[in-house]
Amino acid sequence: MIGKIILALISFMLGLFTREIREFFTKKKQHKQVKPLNEQDFKKAMKDLEIK
């Protein structure tokens, strides 16, 4: 009985650990650095937004 409880706790902790690792790596990719307004290329942005 104690062995099953310990096994359940270990599997629960491994699940939490893997979730934290996955969130750490996916958060890095989600946040991109935005250029300051004076460095942005508005002509290129308007061309990208044009309806063709």
N, C-alpha and C positions, 0 to 999 in steps of 0.2 A: 504494500500500500504506500509506504513512504517512498519507495523507488519510483512509483508512477507519479507521485506528486513532484518529486525532484526532476523527473524527465519532462513533465509538463512545464515546470518553471524554466528549465533550460531552453526548451523549444520556444517558449514565449519571449524570453530574453533575446534569443537569436533572431526572432522575427522583428523585434524592436530595433535591434542593431542593424539588420539589413535594410530596414525602412529608412533609418537615419542616413545610412551610407548612400542609398539611392536618391534621397532628397538632396543631399549635399551635392552630388554630381549633376543632377538635373537643374538645380538652382543656378549653378554656374553658367549654364547654357541659356537660361531664360533671360537673364539681365544683360542687356547690351549697353555699352557706353554711348550716350547721346552726345553728338558733337555740339559745341556752342553755336548759337545762331550766326555769329559772324564767320564761322568756318563752313557752314552748310552751303551746298550748291543748289540754289533755288531754281535755276534754269533747268538743271537735270531733273529735279524733283517734279517740276511742272510737266516736263516731257513724259515722265513715267506715269503721271496721273491723267494724261490726255486720253480721251475716249477715241478709239480708232474705229 
